[in-house]
Amino acid sequence: MTLVLRTTTRTTEPAPVLPTGTDPLLQLQAETRSADGPGAIRCVGHSRELALGGIPVMCSACRARRDWLLINHGRSVWIRCRCGNQWLDPEISRADFDALVGGPHGTTYPSVEEGLIALGFDGAFAGIYVG
């Protein structure tokens, strides 16, 4: 999935709109091009436990030990819990994040908030974690 930064009003650049009558292959290529650029954020779900440096990751707010959303922007990777707690984790490199991403395709959301709601990481499940 590709999201835009929550702290700015910038959006990812949309695929160029080609005039009607353009070569269908060029149109398909433009429509399926992944959104990227300086304002893009990539996210990947990680349902298992994470152990960074041999130490299991645990949410400081709800004590969850699995079911994370890893968020990458630039060189930084954040971990977000379903309760809505989020923190920057310098132990996870961009290369580690790239290894977890299964493929180049994903869902694009118009804003971070809409993406977090759609994926269930907006804090709606706070307090109902079953260990």
N, C-alpha and C positions, 0 to 999 in steps of 0.2 A: 504494500500500500504506500502511496505517496501522500504526504500531508504538507501543509505550509506552517511556518513558524507561528506559534501562539503569541509571541511577543511583538509581532509586527503586523501591519496590514498588507504586506506584500503577498502576492499569490504566485504560484508556479506559472511559468509561461505556458499558455495553452498551445496545442498543436496548431500550426498555421492552417487557416481556412483557405482551401483552394477553390477557385471559381468552378461553377458547374461546367461540365463538359471536359474537365481535366482527365488525364489518363487515370483509369480506375486503380491501377497499381500504385501510382503516386498518392492518390487519395487514401487508399488502404494503409500505405506506409505512414502517412501523416496522422491518421486516426489511431494507429496502434503504437506510435512512438511513446516511449515512457516519459513521464514528466520528470525533469531534473533541472539542475541549475543551483544557484547559490541559495535560493529560498526553499528548496525541497527538503523534506524530511522523510526518511524511510523508516518503516516500523516492521517488526516481525514478532509474532507470538512465540513464546517459549513455555510450553506447558509443564515441563519437567523441572526438577530442582536445578539451581545453578550453584556451582562451587567455584569460587574465585580464589585462587591460591590455596586450594584445599579447604577453605572455610565456606560453609553453606550460606547462601544469601537469605536473609530474613527481613521482611518488612518491619520497620520500626513502629509503624502505626497499628497494624493488625496482627503481626506475628506470622503472616503467611510465608510459606517456604517454597511455593511453586506457582505456576500460572502467571508468567510475567509478560509484559510488553516491552521489548527492547526498542528504543528510539534512537536513530542515528541522524545527526546533523553535522556535516563537516567531519572533523576528527573525533568528536565527542559522542559518547553513547550513554543514554539514560536508561534506568530501569523504572518501570511503572507497574504498580500493583493494582489489582482490581478495586481496591478501596479508594484509589485516587492518589495515594502517596507516590511521589516520584523523586528520584535522586540521580545525580550525575555519578557515574562509576568509572573512575580512571583506570580500573583494572581491565576493562573490556576495551580492546583496541578496535579500530575500524576493520582491520583484517579479521578479527574474531567475529565481528558482526557480519561481514561479507560471507564468511563460512556458514553462517546460520541461514542466510537467505537462500531459499530453494530455487528461485528462478527470477528472470527479469520482469515477469508480469505480476501485477497486483491490482488492487482496487485503488482508484484515486478519489479522494474526498476533497471538497472545496475548502475545508478548514480543519484545523486540529480538533476543535471541539466536536464537530460532526463525526470525524473519524473515531474519536475516543468513545462517543456514544454508541456508534454502530458496532464497535468491537467489544463493548462492555467494560471499558476501562475508565469510565467517567466518575466512578465512586458510587454508582447506584447499588453495588453489591457490598458496600462497606458494612461490616458487622455481621455478615452471614457466611463468613469463611468457615469451611469444615475441614479441619486438618487431616 
